[in-house]
């Protein structure tokens, strides 16, 4: 092979590799269009609750790979419709006077997000609950339309195994895990935006 041809082929191969690498994209969730709800099974009935989204920005490779950003839920504003139960939840279980937020920080995406249409991906990362990070993998349904994206995720948090207080009382047993559902929408943009760190909970 000609010595002049080898550098040309190397340059073409490098250019093809760069072209194949997907540019990062940023999903910015709209708190007004995103619902965060949770259910907790109990012997007498199932407890239903909700908490507002403070902000959500996720930077990801649409072909799968590294991810960053954070989704912040205002745990201090969580409610179940029962004042006494909510008071116990905030003071004894979630300890929201000290830890007002629950934060999901993605580190990796498994699967591909299409330029248009639906897909299911797995988001790996950590969830910070009551000031402690825990590894988690969350299946997320994504539906992309132009520069908009709708998401839905449902997953379980084994809060008792993670060291939070078991709220079971005499004659009332509750599940040792809580099921969380996130359903919302936001905008997609090219490139990597840096998420705000304002009002992040301090460990």
LINSUL-V541205 format. One record per residue. N is the residue number from 1. D_FIRST is the distance of its C-alpha to the first C-alpha in whole Angstrom. Layout:
# LINSUL-V541205
n={N;N}
d_first={D_FIRST;D_FIRST}
This chain:
# LINSUL-V541205
n={1;2;3;4;5;6;7;8;9;10;11;12;13;14;15;16;17;18;19;20;21;22;23;24;25;26;27;28;29;30;31;32;33;34;35;36;37;38;39;40;41;42;43;44;45;46;47;48;49;50;51;52;53;54;55;56;57;58;59;60;61;62;63;64;65;66;67;68;69;70;71;72;73;74;75;76;77;78;79;80;81;82;83;84;85;86;87;88;89;90;91;92;93;94;95;96;97;98;99;100;101;102;103;104;105;106;107;108;109;110;111;112;113;114;115;116;117;118;119;120;121;122;123;124;125;126;127;128;129;130;131;132;133;134;135;136;137;138;139;140;141;142;143;144;145;146;147;148;149;150;151;152;153;154;155;156;157;158;159;160;161;162;163;164;165;166;167;168;169;170;171;172;173;174;175;176;177;178;179;180;181;182;183;184;185;186;187;188;189;190;191;192;193;194;195;196;197;198;199;200;201;202;203}
d_first={0;4;6;8;7;7;11;12;11;13;15;16;16;19;21;21;22;25;26;26;29;32;35;38;41;44;47;51;54;57;60;62;60;59;62;62;64;65;67;69;71;74;77;79;77;73;73;71;70;67;66;64;61;61;57;54;50;47;44;41;37;38;35;37;37;39;42;45;48;51;54;57;61;64;66;69;69;69;72;73;77;79;80;81;78;76;77;77;73;72;74;74;71;68;70;69;71;69;66;66;63;60;57;53;50;47;44;42;42;41;40;39;41;41;41;44;46;47;45;46;45;46;46;46;48;51;55;57;61;64;61;59;56;55;52;51;49;51;50;50;50;48;49;47;48;47;47;50;50;52;52;54;54;57;57;59;60;62;64;66;63;62;65;67;71;72;74;76;80;83;83;80;76;73;69;67;64;64;62;61;60;58;58;57;55;53;50;47;45;41;40;42;46;47;50;54;55;59;61;59;61;62;61}
